[in-house]
Amino acid sequence: MELLGLDEIRDLLGGISKQRATIIVGRKGFPDPLATLSMGRVWDGKAVRAWIAKNRPGPTDED
């Protein structure tokens, strides 16, 4: 199982700010964290990657 913290999620979302990432992970529909540790929340990487693929499509290739 791949576990992701907020910094890893920020990287997957293109290096967005911590503030923006916090807003996104708090949205309805974003996967719930698996646990909250002293370092912060952790999410299932597979669920987060699936959410990103569905909700945050990458740029299209335009030649």
N, C-alpha and C positions, 0 to 999 in steps of 0.2 A: 504494500500500500504506500502510495506517495502522499506525504503530508506537506501542506503548504501553509506558511505564515503570510502575513500581510505583505512583507517585502517581496516574497516570491510571486504573489498575485500581482503586485505592482509591476514587476518585470514582465509577466505574461501579458499584461495590458499595455505594454509599450513604454514602461518607465514613467507612468503617471505619478502625480504627487501623492503623498501619504493622505492628505485631506481628501482628494478625489477618490482614492481607493477605499477609504473608510466609508464614504457615501455609497459607493457601489456595493460593497459587501453588506451594507445595512438595508439594501433594497429588498422589497418583497420579491420573492422568486429566486434570489441568490441562494446557493446552498447554505444550509445552516452549518456552523462550525461543529466539528466533532468534539472539541474540548476547549476549555479556556485554561491555559497554563499561566504561570507567573510571567512568562515572556509575551503572552498574548493568546489570541485565538488561533486554532489550527483547523484547516479544512481538508477534506478528501480531495486530492489532486485530480482524480478522474472526474469527479462531479464538477469541480471548478472549470476544468478544461472543456467539458461538455457545455457548461453554461456560456463560457466565452465563445465557443464555436457557434452557438445558437444566437447569442445576443450581441456579440461584438465582432461582426465579420471584418476581416482584414481588408486592406485596399485592393481594388480590382486591378488586374494587369491591363493597362491600356497602352498599346504600342502605336 
